[in-house]
Amino acid sequence: MRTIVRDKMKGDVMNKEMSYYLVNSKVLPEVFLKVMQTKKILEMDEAVTINDATKKAGISRSTFYKYKDSVLPFYETSKGKVMTLHFVLEDISGILSNIVAKMADAKANILTINQNIPVNGLADVSISVETAGMKQDIEDMMHSIAKIEGVRSYKMLAREKSGTTESIAKKHERPVSIAVFGFGTIGSGVVEALEKNGEIIGERCKTEIKVKKILEIREFKGPNELLRTSDAEDIFTDPDISIVVETIGGTGAAYELTKKALSSGRHVVTSNKDLVALH
């Protein structure tokens, strides 16, 4: 969650200028989080009084009144604005209609839609929406759109404010889901390396990298046992998995699984020299 914190300037300019900071909620003092929690309670239930809401959130009324105008979720700064949203979409029939439906559910007023001709199976789409009257915050709407099959990435390009356009470009890639074939010495090492270095890799790739499935006939114990499957179809029928890492070795099952992965349009990573040499 992102939060806007307002800084009231000192001295003669106190009433003339305000500074705003975009702060990750993880580093905010607890009192600010409770102020936002109180706002959420009031927003969700109009019958609740401020006194009831502050009690539920665990802060005093005076504290709430002190900070309520200075702490607000990121999406509130976008209400009543025109937002320009950019998407990279796979060339799948009906995908744009699904996105428009999500926006309609959130009560976003669509102003313009611009779509380029797909190149290599991908198309750039820009949509401008007016956020006044939205029943859902802009980030929640975008997260729900990101779950639609075929949405490769999205970013909020800009918002119009008082006749000017303010850039707020921030790209959001869908998490990259990986399946590992085999969980022996190499396979378990791959999973361990991705877990240990996942944050660094994610920062460099600008997206989250995660192991979603491990194909292994033998049962094993540990933190990754819930990722295990003995049925390869669990991987091939999962549309989120775009990369497979083959660590089985040999040219038997490894070949058949690798061939099927490539045929299904997935990327394959392998150090299997015999497999590469023969096929």
Secondary structure, DSSP 8 states (H G I E B T S, - for coil): -EEEEEEE--GGGTTT-EEEEEEEGGGS-HHHHHHHHHHHHHHH-TTS-HHHHHHHHT--HHHHHHHTTTEEEGGGGGTTSEEEEEEEEES-TTHHHHHHHHHHHTT-EEEEEEE---BTTEEEEEEEEE-TT-SS-HHHHHHHHHTSTTEEEEEEEEEEETTEEEE---EEE--EEEEEE--SHHHHHHHHHHHHHHHHHHHHHTS-EEEEEEE-SS---STTGGGEES-THHHHT-TTEEEEEE-S-SSSHHHHHHHHHHHTT-EEEE--HHHHHH-
